[in-house]
Amino acid sequence: MHQVKLADNIYYLGYNDRRTNLFENIWPIPNGVSYNSYLIDDEKVALIDTVERAFIDDYLEDIDAILQGKPVDYLVINHMEPDHSGALRAIVMKYPNITLVGNKKTFGFVESFYMKPVNTLEIHDDSTLELGKTKLQFQTIPMVHWPETMVSYEETNKILFSGDAFGSFGTLDGGVFDDEINLEHYENDIMRYFTNIVGKYCPHTQRAIKKLAPLDIKMIGATHGPIWRTNLDWVLSRYNKWSTYTTDPGVVVVYGSMYGNTQKMAEVIARQLSVRGIKDIRVYDASKTHKSYIINDIFRYKGFIVGSCAYNNAMFPNVENLITTVEHMGVREHLLGVFGSFAWNGGGVKNLMKFADSCGWDLVSDPVEEKGALKEEKYQKCIDLANAMADKILA
């Protein structure tokens, strides 16, 4: 295999997963994902995180090819999630004298997932580790996105090993560094990774960005996606935008419909939004599009108009699943509209209004609810709802 270097003695050890369909067994990854680890070959040798267990054999072989029999002295554990700690046990078995480096919360996870650690080095904010000409400094960034998460800053070459922060879905198809790839191809995967994996923890992400701001960072090596060495502002500015809930002036319209009546209401609303000059309108059938793509656009656009037919006195299940996830994510500072239909008893709109009460978003108008097929009075109410949203967006 090609040996990829970040610096003279710092190697990239990354592996592309094109087989897994669901990341965390939840999120579709049609473009796959990469698992990235890093090796510092100095007077003392340090691994920065490991990889998913499916790649253990290749991982150990590639380490051997670089070190030529030298032992690994340290395993720095920035993040304990199993897609990054999956080779931990294999590394400890191969290098029994290795020291695990982590913070006070790390080693409990090691014991929970793998084994009681023997040789450990507990670090805290501003701790350093001398490897020779290479020196690592550590900062904890809890809840980005696990409580033990930390980053390692290599002071000589000014490289931030950032764990899951600044990562991405998508395999690295030849290009490993950001200046070797077309970033437009990766932008949606980068945002969808943030919104679905890190997005719940936006306030913690903001704290981490501010905490790391004093570091002179020339390169970022995340545990997924490309290594950032040229376009750091490209990813940093986006993380700052997304984690402050800064949105673009568009509207996401989502509906759940069994027989097409609620869908017709969505179509009327979407058309009127366009008539009013809204350019970015995304209409989704909650039964067809996975919620990860919808959540991504909810983070992207200011307006959210959601409709549900009644289903057993409740919301349509796919809409309910989406709404539950949006509530769980804690998304803030949006505009909201609600609509829906029913046949013999309500439930869709009534329960959507519970979401409206709990989310704290600005409800742009009264909800619109139709019995059976869409008729003239509620058709006009759909127009009014779209106009109310457009007034807010365009203001």
C-alpha positions in Angstrom: 0.0 0.0 0.0 1.0 3.6 -0.5 2.4 5.2 2.7 0.8 8.5 3.2 2.6 11.0 5.4 1.3 14.1 7.2 5.0 15.0 8.1 8.4 13.3 8.0 7.6 10.9 10.8 3.8 11.0 11.0 1.8 8.5 9.0 -1.9 8.2 8.0 -3.4 4.7 8.5 -6.9 4.8 7.0 -9.3 2.3 5.6 -12.3 2.7 3.4 -15.6 0.9 4.2 -17.8 0.5 1.2 -19.8 -2.4 2.5 -21.6 -1.0 5.6 -25.0 0.3 4.7 -25.9 2.0 8.0 -23.4 4.0 10.1 -24.1 3.3 13.8 -26.8 0.9 12.3 -29.0 4.0 11.8 -27.7 6.5 9.2 -27.4 5.5 5.5 -24.0 5.9 4.0 -24.4 5.3 0.3 -20.9 6.8 -0.3 -19.3 4.7 2.5 -17.1 6.0 5.2 -13.4 6.0 6.1 -11.8 5.1 9.5 -8.6 7.1 10.1 -5.8 6.4 12.5 -2.3 8.0 12.7 1.2 6.8 13.6 4.0 9.0 15.0 7.4 7.2 14.5 9.8 9.1 16.8 12.1 8.1 19.7 8.9 6.9 21.2 6.2 5.6 19.0 2.6 6.7 19.4 -0.6 5.6 17.7 -3.5 8.1 17.6 -6.7 6.2 17.9 -7.2 2.8 16.1 -9.8 1.7 13.5 -12.9 -0.4 13.1 -12.3 -4.1 14.0 -13.0 -5.3 10.4 -9.7 -3.7 9.4 -7.5 -5.1 12.2 -5.4 -7.4 10.1 -4.6 -4.7 7.5 -4.0 -2.2 10.3 -1.4 -4.4 12.1 0.4 -5.3 8.9 0.6 -1.6 7.9 2.0 -0.7 11.3 4.6 -3.4 11.0 5.6 -2.2 7.5 6.4 1.3 8.9 8.0 0.3 12.2 10.0 -2.7 11.0 9.9 -4.4 14.4 9.9 -1.4 16.6 7.3 -1.5 19.4 4.5 1.0 19.9 5.0 2.8 23.1 1.7 4.8 23.4 -1.9 4.5 22.2 -3.5 7.9 22.4 -7.3 7.4 22.8 -9.0 10.6 21.6 -12.4 8.8 21.4 -13.6 5.4 22.6 -16.5 4.8 20.2 -15.9 1.3 18.8 -15.4 2.4 15.2 -12.2 4.0 16.5 -11.2 1.7 19.4 -12.1 -1.5 17.6 -8.4 -2.6 17.3 -7.5 -1.6 20.8 -7.5 -5.1 22.2 -5.4 -6.4 19.2 -2.9 -3.5 19.7 -2.5 -4.3 23.4 -2.0 -8.0 22.7 0.6 -7.3 20.1 2.4 -4.6 22.2 1.8 -5.7 25.8 4.0 -3.0 27.3 2.1 -0.2 25.5 0.7 2.7 27.6 -2.8 3.8 27.0 -3.1 7.6 27.1 -6.5 9.2 27.9 -8.3 11.4 30.4 -10.1 10.4 33.6 -13.2 9.3 31.7 -11.4 7.2 29.1 -10.3 4.2 31.0 -13.7 3.4 32.4 -14.8 3.0 28.7 -11.8 0.8 28.0 -12.8 -1.5 30.8 -16.4 -1.5 29.8 -15.7 -2.4 26.2 -12.5 -4.5 26.2 -10.4 -5.1 29.3 -9.1 -3.5 32.5 -6.2 -1.4 31.4 -2.8 -2.1 32.9 -0.4 0.7 31.8 -2.2 4.0 31.6 -1.2 7.7 31.5 -4.0 10.0 32.6 -3.9 13.5 31.0 -5.9 16.7 31.5 -6.1 20.0 29.7 -2.7 21.3 28.6 -0.9 18.0 29.5 2.0 17.2 27.1 3.7 14.0 26.0 7.3 14.1 24.7 8.0 11.6 22.0 11.4 13.0 20.8 11.3 15.8 18.4 7.5 15.4 18.5 5.4 16.8 21.3 1.7 16.2 21.9 -0.5 18.5 23.8 -4.0 17.5 25.0 -7.3 19.2 25.3 -10.6 17.7 26.4 -13.7 18.5 24.4 -16.4 16.6 26.2 -19.7 15.7 24.4 -18.2 16.3 20.9 -19.7 13.8 20.9 -19.0 11.4 23.9 -18.1 12.5 27.4 -14.5 11.3 27.2 -13.7 13.0 23.8 -10.4 14.8 23.6 -8.0 16.1 20.9 -4.3 15.8 20.5 -2.2 18.7 19.1 1.2 17.9 17.7 3.2 21.0 18.3 6.1 20.6 15.9 4.0 20.4 12.7 0.9 22.0 14.2 -1.4 19.1 13.5 -4.6 18.7 15.4 -5.8 15.1 15.7 -9.4 15.9 16.3 -11.3 12.7 16.8 -14.8 12.8 15.3 -14.8 16.6 15.1 -14.4 17.9 11.5 -15.0 14.4 10.2 -17.2 13.3 7.3 -19.1 10.5 5.8 -17.8 9.2 2.4 -14.8 7.1 1.5 -11.6 8.6 0.4 -11.5 7.6 -3.2 -7.8 8.0 -3.9 -7.4 11.5 -2.5 -6.6 11.7 1.2 -5.9 15.4 1.7 -8.5 18.1 1.2 -6.5 19.6 -1.7 -6.6 16.3 -3.5 -10.3 16.0 -3.7 -13.3 18.0 -5.0 -14.8 19.4 -1.8 -18.1 20.0 -3.5 -18.5 16.2 -3.9 -18.0 15.8 -0.1 -19.9 18.9 1.2 -23.3 17.1 1.7 -21.6 14.1 3.4 -19.6 16.4 5.7 -22.8 18.3 6.7 -24.9 15.2 7.1 -22.2 13.7 9.3 -22.2 16.8 11.4 -26.0 17.2 11.6 -26.8 13.6 12.4 -23.7 12.6 14.6 -22.6 15.8 16.2 -25.6 18.1 15.7 -27.2 17.3 19.0 -24.2 18.8 20.8 -24.0 22.2 19.1 -23.4 24.1 22.3 -20.6 21.7 23.2 -19.2 22.1 19.7 -19.1 25.9 20.1 -17.3 25.5 23.4 -14.7 23.2 21.8 -14.2 25.7 18.9 -13.6 28.5 21.3 -11.3 26.3 23.5 -9.1 25.3 20.5 -9.0 28.8 18.9 -5.7 29.7 20.5 -3.9 26.8 18.9 -1.9 27.5 15.7 -3.4 24.7 13.6 -1.9 24.0 10.2 -3.5 20.6 9.6 -6.5 18.6 11.0 -6.6 14.8 11.0 -10.0 13.6 11.9 -11.1 10.0 12.4 -13.4 10.1 9.4 -13.0 11.8 6.0 -10.2 13.9 4.5 -7.2 15.4 6.2 -7.4 19.2 6.2 -4.2 21.0 5.3 -5.1 23.6 2.7 -8.8 24.5 3.2 -9.0 24.6 6.9 -11.3 27.6 6.9 -13.7 25.7 4.6 -14.5 23.1 7.3 -14.0 25.4 10.3 -16.4 28.0 9.1 -19.0 25.4 8.3 -18.8 23.8 11.7 -19.1 27.3 13.3 -22.2 28.1 11.1 -23.9 24.8 11.8 -23.2 24.7 15.5 -24.7 28.2 15.9 -27.9 27.1 14.1 -27.2 29.7 11.4 -29.5 28.9 8.5 -30.1 29.8 4.8 -33.4 31.4 3.7 -35.2 28.2 2.5 -38.1 25.9 3.6 -38.3 22.2 4.2 -41.8 20.8 3.7 -42.3 17.3 5.1 -45.5 15.2 5.0 -46.8 11.8 5.9 -49.8 10.8 3.7 -51.6 7.4 3.2 -54.0 8.3 0.4 -52.6 11.5 -1.0 -54.7 14.1 0.7 -52.0 15.5 3.0 -49.6 15.3 0.1 -51.9 17.6 -1.9 -51.7 20.1 0.9 -47.9 20.0 0.8 -47.9 20.6 -2.9 -50.1 23.7 -2.6 -47.9 25.1 0.2 -44.7 24.4 -1.8 -46.0 26.0 -4.9 -47.1 29.1 -3.0 -43.7 29.4 -1.4 -42.2 29.5 -4.9 -44.7 32.1 -6.1 -43.6 34.2 -3.1 -40.0 34.0 -4.2 -38.5 31.3 -2.0 -35.9 29.6 -4.1 -34.7 26.8 -1.8 -37.7 24.5 -1.1 -37.2 20.9 -0.3 -40.3 18.7 -0.2 -40.0 15.2 1.4 -42.4 12.3 1.8 -41.4 11.0 5.3 -42.2 7.5 4.2 -39.6 7.5 1.3 -36.7 9.7 2.4 -34.6 8.6 5.4 -34.8 11.1 8.2 -31.0 11.7 8.1 -31.4 13.6 4.8 -34.4 15.6 6.1 -32.6 16.5 9.3 -29.7 17.7 7.3 -31.9 20.1 5.4 -33.7 21.2 8.6 -30.3 22.3 9.9 -29.6 24.0 6.5 -32.9 26.0 6.1 -34.8 28.4 8.3 -38.3 27.2 7.7 -39.9 23.9 8.5 -43.5 23.1 7.5 -44.6 19.6 8.6 -47.8 17.8 7.8 -49.3 14.5 9.0 -52.5 12.6 8.4 -54.1 11.1 11.4 -53.1 7.5 12.1 -54.9 5.7 15.0 -55.5 9.0 16.8 -51.8 9.9 16.5 -49.3 11.2 13.9 -48.4 9.2 10.9 -45.6 6.9 12.2 -42.8 8.1 9.9 -43.6 11.7 10.7 -43.6 10.9 14.4 -40.2 9.2 14.1 -38.8 12.3 12.4 -40.3 14.7 14.9 -39.0 12.6 17.8 -35.5 12.7 16.3 -35.7 16.5 15.7 -36.7 17.0 19.3 -33.9 14.8 20.5 -31.4 16.8 18.4 -32.5 20.0 20.1 -32.5 22.0 16.9 -33.1 25.7 17.6 -34.2 29.0 16.1 -36.4 27.8 13.3 -39.8 28.9 11.8 -42.5 26.3 12.0 -45.8 25.6 10.1 -48.2 22.7 10.7 -50.8 21.1 8.5 -52.5 17.8 8.0 -55.7 15.8 7.4 -57.9 13.1 8.9 -60.8 10.8 7.9 -62.8 10.0 11.0 -60.9 11.4 13.9 -57.9 13.7 14.4 -54.5 13.1 15.8 -51.9 14.1 13.3 -52.2 17.9 13.7 -53.0 17.7 17.4 -49.8 15.9 18.1 -47.8 18.1 15.8 -49.0 21.0 17.9 -47.5 19.3 21.0 -44.2 19.4 19.1 -44.8 23.1 18.3 -45.4 23.8 22.0 -42.3 22.0 23.2 -39.7 23.0 20.5 -39.8 26.7 21.2 -39.8 27.6 17.5 -41.7 30.5 16.0 -45.1 29.2 14.8 -45.9 31.3 11.8 -49.6 30.8 11.7 -52.5 28.6 13.0 -52.3 25.0 11.8 -54.3 23.9 8.8 -56.3 20.7 9.2 -58.6 19.2 6.6 -61.2 16.4 6.9 -60.9 14.1 3.9 -59.9 15.5 0.5 -58.6 19.1 0.2 -61.4 21.6 -0.4 -61.6 25.3 -1.2 -61.6 26.7 2.3 -58.5 24.7 3.5 -56.8 25.2 0.1 -56.9 28.9 0.9 -55.6 28.2 4.4 -52.7 26.4 2.9 -52.0 29.4 0.8 -52.1 31.6 3.9 -49.7 29.3 5.7 -47.2 29.5 2.9 -47.6 33.3 2.8 -47.0 33.5 6.5 -43.8 31.5 6.2 -42.7 33.5 3.2 -43.3 36.8 5.0 -41.0 35.6 7.8 -38.3 34.2 5.6 -38.2 37.2 3.2 -38.2 39.7 6.1 
